[in-house]
Amino acid sequence: MNNLSGAEPGIGPDQGAKAAKEIPPEESFLLEKSVECPVCDKKFKTLAVKSGRAMRLDPDRDMRPRFKHIDTLKYDIISCPDCGYTAMTRYFDHLSSMQRKLIREGVSAKFKPAAPTGRKFYTYDEAIDKYKLSFVNTLVKKGRDSEKAYTCLKISWLLRSKAEAMPEETEAEQKAKEACKQEEEKFYLQAYEGFSSALANEMPPICGMDQCTMDYLLAYMSYHFEKYEVASKFLSGVLTSGTATRRMKDLALDLKDDIVRKIRSKEG
């Protein structure tokens, strides 16, 4: 993902080698962290991003985080290689005795451990598979709508990142990239519907997001799905909030302008 395949046009071999050295390998951002599984009690190692190592970039408009040279989303997931229990980092240790029982019966009993790859980083496909297994675990343990929605959102973000990195020179590559985008859209819709349900049944903070952040996220997602009236209602909550940051209100104002343009173009 982070390796240059050769010197770019107009760049000499020495310059190309220097440019390649300036891009650190993904594993240099990572460390192995010891974890004890709350379901099977086995200890194992998982990959995590070193604190303060990754440089934050501007996020996408729907708040997908972006970092220089690494996609940290790939490492916000923990998966037990012995029993299959998998969850996002914030949820991994939080299980009731009944949820442990449900996972042992519904996940662990059918789980087949994967052969180790020997890699010191996760590919997009590996990370996406871990998140999908996390989604299955959340269904089995009867987790909250918010946890299911957040998992779907992160899967959609990872699929977006994967598509951005995919080549599209041949017809086969174009079709593969389009299929990736379609899958992103499917999980994005599940996330939208799940968060909408969570907001009606759960009190903020939801997945670590306060009311303003949730309102903005759902406003953007509503805009994405061309539900402009719904988006406007969520935005009004952000714009009238006494606790929203200036940056959040600026994002909301930009989105409001986009919604107005879309509505006017449809009317015209």
Disulfide bonds with the S-S distance in Angstrom:
none
